[in-house]
Structures are given as C-alpha cells and as structure tokens.
Amino acid sequence: MTAPGSDADQLLELPGFVRDRVAEGRAKARATKQRKAAEAQITERDPVAQVLVDLPLAHLDRPFDYAVPVAMDELARPGVRVKVRFAGQDVDGYLLARVAHSDHPGRLAPLRRVVSAERVLSPQVASLTATIAERYAGTRSDVLRLAVPARHATAERETSTPAPTAARWDPAAAEEAWAGHEPGGAFLRHLRDDGAPRSVWHAAAGTDWPLLLAQAAAATLAGGRGSLLVVPDRKAVARLSAALGRVLGPGHHVALTADAGPAERYRSFLAVSRGAVRVVVGTRAAAFAPVHDLGLVALWDDGDDNHAEQRAPYPHAREVLLLRAAQERAAALIGGFALTVEADQLARTGWAHPIAPSRALARGRAVVGVTGATDFDLERDPLARVSRVPRDAFATIKSALELGPVLVQTPRRGYAAALACDTCRTPARCRACTGPLQLTGPVTPPRCRWCGTQADAWACSTCGGHGLRAPIVGDARTAEELGRAFPGVRVVTSSGDRVLETVPGRPAIVVATPGAEPAAESGYAAVLLLDTWLALGRPDLRTEEEALRRWSNAAGLVMPAGRVLLVGDPAHPAVQALVRWDQPGFAAREAEQRALAHLPPASRLASLTGDPGALADARTLLTLPEHAELLGPVPVDEQEEGEEGEQRLIVRVPRTEGAALSAALGELQRLRSARRLEAVRIQVDPPSL
C-alpha cells in the first residue's frame, strides 16, 4: 500500500461536486471554530454580568455572576432579558448590572445569549421588586412575573411610538373640578411644582372621580413628570381612560390590563418603558409599570379585593404604590367614596394629609335615607320589616324614573340563591348530598347547588310541606319583580359574566350586584340598596367595612341632589355612616376597635397554610420575633370526622416588628426550599380572615 497523500491531493482525486461539498463543510467548521473562539473571549470593559435567574426556588433567589463575551458586549446592558446556563439547563434571567469584578473565586460561565436588546427592567422597578419580595416573604422571580409582561417579538420589532404633542391642561378647569374637596387645589399646585404631596382622598357622592384623577395626572405632566393610576377593574379603567383622553388629548396615556391580549399589552408596556408615554392607567399589575420620571401614584378604591394579587407572593397594589412613592420620591393619592382602616392609618399617623368634601358639598350631592325597619315605617306599612322593597322604596323609584335611570343594588346574583320551607322556614336541602337547593329561573325546578341533583318532588323533612319560599333572592328575580311592578319601564341587569360599563341617561331600572354597577350618563336619579342584612352577615374581619364600601360606591354614582335609599336597620353604625356620609369617621372607629383587639392595621399578620405535617415542620423552623403570637392551627375547611385536610396557622406581631416577621418568613422559605420540604403557602397581611 502507498502512503496517503495530503488532503489537497485527496480532494483532487474526488469528483468535482463532492470536492465542493467537502470544501464547503470545512469552511463552515473553521467559521464555527472562529465564532466560538470569539464568543469565549471575555470583554475587558465590565466583564461581569449580575443576572437574576428566573427560578422559583427561595434559596436561589439572588443574583449570580456570569462572564460577558466580547460578541455580547454591546447588547448586554442592564435590564435586558438573557439566557444563561444553570444546573445543566438553559434558563431565562434578567441582567441587573455590569461590574468589573466578581466575588466568585472560580471561572465564570459566559452568558449564553442576549434574548433581546430591549431594556424591559428599569433600575427603579428592579429595586421595587426586591423590596416587595422581602416585604411579602416571596421570591423576586415571582414578583417579576407580575411586573414584566411576557415578550412578544412582533410588537418588540415595531418602531418606537413617536412622542405625542404637548398635553393639554387647563389649571382653571382643574381647580373647578376639585372645588369643594379641600385642600384639593393645593394638592394640584404641589404636583405641578414638582412636589411630592401624599394624601388620602374621601370623595363626595356623585363625584366624577375619573375627571379629578385625570386632572391630577395633567398637573403632574405639566410639571414634567409621569403618573401611574391604578383602579380595581376593566370597567374603571375604561372610565378613567376616557377622562384622560378628554383632559390630556389623544396619545398621552396607555392602559395596562391583563385582558388586553399579549401583543397589545406588551406594545403598551414598551411605549411606557421607552419613555414615549408617561401616564399609565391600569389594574393591579400596572403598579409596576416603568414610568419615566414618576411624579404621582394614585389608587382608587383601595378596599376592593381586586387590588390584592391572587398569585404568590400576594402583594397588594396599595402597598406596592406606597413603597414605590417612597423610593422614587413621588406624590401619592389614595382615594375612594369609602376609606379603609389602612387609609385611615396613613392619615392618622401623619404620613398623608386628608382631602375631604366640605359639609355643604357632601350634603348637597345626595340625600341618603333609610327605610324598612323604623317604627314610623312599621306604623305606616306593617309589612315593611319583611318586604325586600317597602312601599317607600317603590315611591322613590316611581318619582326618580321621571328624572332618569334608577340603580338597584342587590348582594346576590342569580334567581333564588337559597330556598326554605314555606310553612316552617326550615332550609331546603338536597336528599342526595344535603346541599342547599336553589332556583335558576322562574319556571325551572329546584336544583342542588352542590351536586346539581334536581328536586322535583321535594318535601320538608321537618313538617312535610311541599311549598318553597326564597329568603335570599338574586338579581334576576329582583329584575323580574321590578319589571312586573313597573310595566313599560326598561329593566336591565349587570352581574357575573355580563357586566355593563355604562347605561344611557334615559329612564330605566338597572339591577346590579356590588362591583358590577355601570355608570350612567349624568348619574342615577336614585339608588336603592336592598338586602343590606345579607352584606352585614358575612363572618369576616372586614364585614362592616366592606358593606359600607359597597354601599358608598353605589351611592357615588348618583346625580347631584339625587336620592339614595337603603333598606335596613337605621341604628347600625355602617348605615349611620352612609346616612351622614361620614366614612372617615367609621374607619377611625373601626381602627380603634381593632387596635384594642390587636388586629390589623395596629398589628401585622401572616397566615401559613398547608397539610398538618408540613405546618408542624414550618413551625419548628420558624424563628419568631420577640413579641410574636401564634393563633391556631385550625382547619381551613370543615372536615369529616377522622379526615385531615389543610390547616391554617396565624402569626401576629406588633406593627413595629412587621419587618422582622417578613424577614423570618423569608428565611423559612429559603430553608424549606433548600431542604425540598413540602410546600406551605405563606401570605403576609392577608386581605381577609
């Protein structure tokens, strides 16, 4: 055999097309080798990238150092999305900073790639997410999922939104809009002059709150700064967005909501992060929007449970905005027709100053009355105590329909949410599972709310009767009754999956559940609040506060000098607060009672929920602050005898030890994560118990 020749000699012996393929392959291999060599070469300018890896593990919730290759030097800027190698896998992360040196003694792994050159995580929001994670004993990766929407490449490739023309703002119109809410005018002037006032705003009934918030945002924009306005739901976003359009003109604000769709939401987010738009309105996740030169954070109706995040670490929009105002030296405005005890505490401690309507404005906007349970009502109408709609209420509806629409608020949706024996009043139960029976329509047979079994031949187990009555009536049955009582009048409902945003200003009866009340053009001529006893019967820490908030929000939709009529007990403190339009006084009294009972906001609470064994392990690992109290554990739900379900343990500390409690719970999360113990759900400052 002859010795093999050189590679070139061997190539010459091959056919031409094969020779071309081999040469092409060798050229690609050389190019790949050169590219890998370039990628492996580390830049000399700030060669260390601090990356927050997107991992839901508490013990790994910290930045990790990676080397920056020369090829990525220009793109690897703070705030961009990156891919890194972690535990043998490619994972997502955010580049927080570039530094010259690393504390890691070994060789750093290089960045795998920069996903996009878009800087989606601003330094201010990055700092805020760290604070929120610490405050709520969570991980930064969980908070970042709330703060930064998922990437949409098509929207990202679009050119940046051009800067709009100068925003309109009429200081005289703004002062006129806030007239009567004192010192609203001074608050606006502070915003315009680059100040950072902090206020708790109690609005009078019939106040066009979207217009007033829009004027506050316009004053802030006139001073060269941006605004962040957070409201409870999509309906409120639509109202506030329309007001901003009227005050500022088109193109000066964006709406950030979860139901906008991934492309539209990311497009709006980019307009904010790029600085093209500096006024944002949205729901709770918008509290993290990267507004440039933030000058005002505002929250409307902070008692609405929509402001409480349902995903870990369960932050509340109010706390996010207050922390953000402190970090970025921005003004803060917490407003509503009713005040929570947390908002009252901000004013009582001097952290914020109150803005309230004058007595003349509060009394002139609405006349609030009570019917159905006074001695005078019973003497005039003996059936008033048992009637859902007493005679006085029918008279109010009839006279108000001559002026415009009438709103009727009922606490339950559906037709007949509960049934009872017509003879002995025993609750009607399903024979199959003992669940409660309900009616879903005027001609449908009774059906079990738990198992769905139809009860055609129901008989009372106590007296044997076959007749049924409905002690709890929903919005559908209420609309049916009012339609029969006022023939020829249009009756519409708003509840559940069918929530109306607005209704025309012509006469009609609008039956709505709490939170689903649509706004009416020029307001409602009258507002009727039914079944108030039901709103006051919930076993919860915030029952009376929540009932007053729901009634106040409905009353807030009345037209100037309109009528608000509540069917209930006139002696109840919450009812009296509504009649006097003294929601701040009610919140102050509620706060005093909670302080005596060592309940929030005078104290800080945390709930730990899990299986009994996991909860016992957590209790063993938890290092409590000095004055901590343990309440429980107790079953979360009713259990059958011998069964073990989830349990809840409450930890209570004085407010001064709140930070220590959060730190202890954060350390517990890290210990459990490192040891791979069974999960325990931790919620700091749960909105309800």
N, C-alpha and C positions, 0 to 999 in steps of 0.2 A: 504493500500500500504506500502511496505517496503521502508526504506530509501535507496537511491542509494549507491552502494559501491564505492570503489576507482577506479581510471582509470585503474589500473593494473587488478583489479577484473573484470571490464567490458571487458577488452581486452581478458582475459582468456575465457570469455563466447562466444567470437566471433569465427567463423570458422578460420582455420589456415591461408588461403590465404588472408582473409580480415584483420586479425590481422597483417600480414606482411605489407600490403599496408598502414595501419594506422600508424604503427611504422615508415615506410619509410617517410611518409609525415611529421610526427612530427620531424624527424631528419633533413629534409630539411628546415623546418621552423626555427629550432634552428640555423642551419648553416647560413641561411639568416639573422637572427637577429644578430648573431655574426659578419657577414660581414658588415652589415650596421653600427654596433657599431664601427667597426674598421675604416670604411670609414668616419664616423662622427668625429672620433678622429683627431684633427689637429696636424700636426707636430710641433715640437718645434724649428727646425732649419729653419730660414727664412720662417715663416708660411704664408706670404702674397705674392700672385702672382698678378703682374700687367698685365692685359690682355687687348689687343686691340681687341674689339669686332667687328666682320665683319658686320657693319651696315652702309648703305649708307646715313645716316642722319647726316648733318653737326653739329647740336647742340649736338650730342652724340659722336663726333669724338675726343675721349680722352681715355686714359687707365682707366679701372675700377679694383678695388681691389677684389680679391677672396681669400678664405682660401684654403690652401693646405692640403688635408688629408694625414695621415701617409702612406696609401696604395699607394699614387701617388708621394711620396717624391722623389724617385729616378728618375722617368720618367719626372717629371715636371721641365724641365730645360729651360732656356731662348732660344727662337727660335722654340719651338715645337708648333704643332697645338693642340688646346684644344677645348672641348665643355663646355659651361657654360650656366647657367640659366639666362635669361634676359627677363624681362617683360612677365613672364609666359611661355616662349618658350626656347627650347634648340637651341643655336646659335653657330656658329663657331667663333674662335678667335685665336690670336697668343699670347703666353706668352712672354712678353717683358723682365721681370726681376723678381727676388725673393728678397724681402726685409723683414726686421724684424718687421716693424710697418706700420700701415695704418693710414691715416688721417681721414678715415671714422669712426664716433663715434659709430655706431651701430655694430651689429653682421654681420660678413661677410658670404655670401653664399659660400659653397665649390665648387671647380671645379667639374664638372660632370664627365669628364674623359679626359685622355690624348689620343688624336686620334692616335698619332704615336710618337715614341721616336726620330724620325728623326728631327734634328735641321735645318729647312729649311729657317729660317730668321736670318741672321747674324746680329750682332750689327751694323756693318757698313751700311748694306742695310736698317736696321730699321731706323737708323738716316737719311739716304738719303731720304727715303720715307716721313719722316716728313718734311724735307726741301722742297721737290718737292711739297707736298700738300700745304704748306704755300706759295711757290713761285707762284703756279698756282691757288690759291684760291679754292682748291678741298679738298677732304677727303682722309685720309690715307688708308681707306679700298679700295677706287678706285685705288690708286697707287699700293697697294699690289697685286691687281688682275693682274696688269701688271708685277710686279716684281717676283711673286712666281707662278709657273705653278700649275695647278690642280694636286692633288695627284693621283698617280697610284700605288695601293697597290702591284701589282705583281712586278713592277720594283723596288719598295722600299725593297721588301723582298730579292732581289738578293744581293749577297755578294758585298762588295765594290770593285771597279775597282782597280786592283793592280797598284802600282806606276810604270810608264814606266822607261826604262833605260835612262841614261843621254842623253840629247838632243844634236844633232849635231849643231855646229856653227863654221863657218869659218870667222874670222874677216876680213881677206884679201878680201874674196868674198863679204862681206857686204860693205866694203869701195868701192870696184869696182862698186857694184850695185848703190850706192848713188853718185858716182863720177859725178860731173857737177852740182849737186843740193847742193848748198853751204849755210850754213855750215853743210851739212848732216853728214859728218864724225864725227864732234864734237858732234852732237846730239847723235849718236850711242855710242860714248865713255861715255857720261854722263849717258846714260841708263845702260851701263854695270857696271859703277862705283857707282850704287845706287843713282844717281842724279834724279832730278825732273824737267828737262827742259820742256818748253812749247813753241810750235812752230806752225806757220801757214805755210803750205807747198803748194807751187804752182808748179805743175808738168809740165814738158815739154811734148809736143806731142810725142806719141809713147812710153812713159814711161811704163814699166811693173810695174805698181803701186802695184799689189799684191805681187810681189817679194820684193819690197822695204819695204812694211809693214811687211812682214814675217821676213825680216832681222832685223827690229826694234824690233819685238817680240822676236826674238832669242837673240838679245843683252840684252834685259831686263831679259830673262830667264837665261842667263849666269851670270847675277848679282844676281840671287836668287829670282827674283820676277816674278809676273804674268802679263799678258797682256789681254786687252779687246779691240777687234777690231770690230767696228760697220760699216756696209755697207748698201746701200739702199735696195737691193732686193736679192732674191734667186740666181739669175744669178751671182751677185757679190760675194755672199757667196761661191758659187762653185769655182770660180776662186781663191779667197783668200785661201780657204781650201786646194786646190791643191798645191798652193805655200807654205803653211805652212808644208804640208806633205813632199815636196821636201827639204825644208830648215832644219826642225826640225827632220824629221823622223816620222814614224807612231806612233800613240798613245799619242802624246804630246798635242793635241788640240781637242776641240769638237766644233761642230756647233750648235747654238741655233736658230731655225727658227720656225715660227708658223705653217708651213705646214709639219713639220717633223712627226706629229702624236703624240697623248698624251703619249704613252708609251716611244717612242724614245726620245721625248723632255724631259720628266721627268727623264729618265735614264741619259741623258747628263747633266741635271741640277744637279743631285745627284753626278755625277762624279766631278763636279766643287765644290759643297758645301762641299763634303767630303775631298777636297784637293788633289784628285788623279790627276786632270788635272788643269793646271794653265794658259792655253792660250785658250781664247774663241773668236770665230768669230760668228757674227750673225746680225740680223736685229734689229730694234729699241728697242724691248723688252729686248734684250741681254744687254742693257746698265745697267740693274740692276743685272746682274749675280754676284753671291757671290764669286768672285775670291779671293783666299787667297794671302796675301802679294802683293796686287795690286801695280804694278810699272809703268804701261803705259795704258792710254786710248787713242784710236785713232778713228777718224771718217773720212770716205771718202765721198766726195761729199755732204757736209752739206747743199747745196741748194736744194737737191732732196726732194720733198714733201712727200716721203715715210718715212722720218725721223720724221715727225710730227704725233703724235698719234691721231687717229680718235675718241677715247673714252675719256670721262672726266677723269681727268682734262686737257687733251690735251697737255701733256708735249712734248717738242722737244728733240730728242736724243742729240743734241749738248749741250743744257743747262744741261741735266742730267749728261753728261760726264764731263763737266767743273766744275759743283758743286761737283761731286764725286772726281775729281782730287784735288780740293782744300781741301776737307775733309780728304782724305786719303793720302795726300802728294804724289801724283802720277804724272808722266810726262803726258803731253797732246800733241796730234798731230792732227791738223785739216787740211786735205789735199784735193786736187782736181785739175782738169785741169782748173777750173774757181774758183774765190773767191766770196763769198757773202759779202755784206756790213757788216754783223756781224763778219765774219772772219777778214775783213779789220780793223774793230774797235779793235779787240784783238791785232793786230799788231801795230796799230797807238797809242794806249794807253800804249804800253809797257808791257801789260800782257803776250804777247807771242812775240817771235822773228821770223822773216820770214826766210823760207828756199825756195830759188828760183833757177831756172836754170840759168846758165851763158848765155850771149847773143849768144855765139858760139854754145852751146848746143841747145838753143831754135830755132835758125835759121837752124841748121843742121838737126834737126829731121823732119821738114816738110816745104814744100813750100806752102804757103797759097795765093790763088789768088781769084779775083772777076771777074765775067763775067755777061753779060746780060744787063747792063744799062749804061756803059761808052760811051762817044762819039766815041771812037775808035771801040768799039763793034758794035755800031749802023751803023757806016760807012761801016764796013766790012760785017755786017749781019743785014739788015734793020728790020728783024723780031725778033731780039734778045729781044726787050723790051716786047713783048707779048708771047714769047715762054717760056715754062717751062724748056726745055732742049735746050739751044742755041747750035750753031754749035761747039763752042769752048769746050763745055761740052762733046759733042759726041766724039770729037777728043781725049779728055783726057781719057774718058772711053776706047776707042779703043786701045790707046797706053798702058794704065795701065793693060789691060787684058793680055798683053804679059808677065807681071811680076807676076800677082797673082789676087786675088779677088778684086772687087770694091764694096764699100759701097755707097748706095744712100739713103740719109735720106729725108723723106717726112713727113710733120707735121700731116697729116690726114690719118687714116686708112679707109678701105672700098674701094668702087669703085668710085662713084661720089657723094661726100657728099652734094653738092648743085647744083642746075640747074637754068638756066636762059634762057630767050627767045633768040634765035639765031639771031633775027633781031634787036630788040631794047634793049636787055640786061636787061629787067625787070626780077627780081627774079620770078621763077616759084613757084606758091602757090597752095595748095590743095583747091578744091572748097568746100569740106565739112567743113574744120576747119581752113582754111587759113594757115596751116602749110607748111614748106618748103618741096619741092619734092627732091627725091634723086634716084640714080640708084644703085642697089646692085650687078649688073653683066652686062656683055656685051650684053646679049640678054633679060634681064628682063625689063618689062615696068616700067615707073616712079611710085614711091610709096611715100606716105606721111610719113615723119619722125615722126610725132606726133601721127596720128590716124591709120596709116597703109593702108589707102584707096588707091586703085590702080587707076592711072590716065591714062587710055588707050587713051582717045580722048581729051587730054589736048589742050587748045588753050589759047594764051596770052590775058589777059584782056586789054592790052594797044593797041596792034597793030593787034591782031587777028592771029598772026603767030602760026604755029604748030611745028616749029623746036626748038630744045633744044641744049644748049651748057653746058659744065661743067666748071665753073670758079674755082671750088675747087675740085681737083682730089685726091683720096686716094691712098694707097699703092698698092691695087690690080690693079687699072687702070694704075698706073705708071709701075708696073711689066709687064703688058700686052704690053704697048707701047715700053718698052725697049726690050722685047722679040722679037717683030717684027723688031726693029731696028738692033738687033744683033742676027740674026738667028744662031743656033748652039751653042749658049752660054747658060749655065745653069743659070736660074733666080729663086731665092728663095725669100720668104717674111718672115718677122718676125714682128709680131704685135699682139695686142689684147690677145686672149687666146692661141695663138701659138707663143711663144717667144723662139727663138733658143738661146742656151748658147754659142755654138761655131760653126764655119764652117771650112771646110778644107782649106788648103793653095793654092789649085789649082784655076785656073781662073774661075770666076763666078761673077754674079751680084747679090748683096744682097740688097733688098729693105726693109727698116725698118723704123718704126716710132720712135720718140725720146724716149729713155729709153729702147727700145727693140733691140738695135743693138747688135748682137752677136760678140764675139771676134773671130778674125781669126788667124790661126796658122801663126806666124811670122808677123802678121799685114796685113792691106789692102794696096794694091799698090796705091789706090786713094780713096778719099772720096768726094762725091758730095752732096752738101746741096741745096735742092730745096725749092721753095715757102717760102723764108725767110720772105717775106712781111706778110705772114699769122702768123708766130710766133711773129712778132712785132705789130700785130693788136689787141691783147687782152687788154681789159680795166682793168688793174690791176697795183698795185703799183710796182710789180716786173717784168713787162713785158720784158723790155730790158735786165735786169739781167738774167732772166730765158732763154730768147732766146740765149744769149751768152753762158750760161752754157750748153744748149743742143747742140749747135754747137761745143763747145770745147770738150765735151765728145765724140762726133762722130769723131772729128779730132784727139783725143787722141788715137784712135785705128789704126792710120796709121802706116805703117812700116817706119823704118828710111829712111830719104830722100824721103818719099812719097809725093804725091801731094794732096792738099786739095783745092777744088774749090767751091766757094759759088756763087749762082745765086741771085743777089740782088743789092741794092744801095751801091756803094762803099763809099759814103760820110757819111753813117750812123755811129755814134760813136761805136755802138756794132760791126759792121762789121770791122771797122778800128782796134778795139781792137783785134779781131781774126786775122787779117792780120799781125799785129805786135806781136802777142802772148803776149799782154800786159793786161791780165785780171786783175791783181792787180791795174794797173792804172785806168782802167774803174771802178773798185769797189771803189777806192778812190774818183773819180769824182762823182760817184753816191751818195756816203756818204755825200759829201759836199753839193750837191743839196738837199738831204733830210734834212740835218741839217738846211738849210735856210728855208725849208718849215715846220720845226718842226715835221718831220716824223721819224720813227724808222730807225736806232738804236739810233738816238740822243734823242728820246723820248720813253716813254713806253705807249703802248696802251692796252686797254681791250675792248672787244665787249660784249654787253648784248643783247640777242635775245629772243623774246617772244611775246605773244599777247600784244596789246596796254595797256590793263588794268594792266596786270602783270608787264609790263615795267614801267608804271607810279608808281605802288607800290614800285618797286625796287628803282626807282629814289628818292622817298620820304624817304626810309630807309637808303639809301647810304650816309655815311659821307665821303665827298670827301677830298683829300689832299688840301693844301692851293692853289697851282697853277694849279689845275685840270681844263680842258676844256671839255665841253660836245658837241659832234657833232651828230646831229640828234634829235630824231629818224627818220629813213627813212624806207620805206617798203623794205623787203628782196627781194621779187619778184614783178613783175608787177601785179597789182590787177585790176579787173574790177571796173568800177565806182560804188560806194556805198558799195563795199566789204571791209572788214578789215581782213588782213592777218597778218603774223608775221612782226614785226618791229625790227630794229637794232639800238642800241644806242652805240656810241663810246665814251670812256673816254680816254683823253690824258693828260699825266703829263710829266714834265721834267724827264730825266733819274734818277736824284738824288732822286726823290720821287717815284721810282718804288716799293720799298719795302713797302712804306706807302699805295700805291694803292692796292697792293696784300693783305695787312692786312685789308684794308677797305672792299674789296670784300669778303674776308673770313668771316668777321663779318656779312656782308649782307647775305651770305649763311646760317650762323647759325641762324640769326633772321628769315629768311624765312622758314627754316626747322622747327624751334620751333613753329612757328605760322601756319604751314601747308598751306602756301600760294602757289599759282600756280607757277609752275616751270619757271625759267628764265635760259637760257643757258649762262654761263659766260666763256669766253675764253680770257686768258691773253696772250698778244703778239701773235695774230693770224698770221699765216704764210703769208696770203694774204688778201687783201681787194678788 
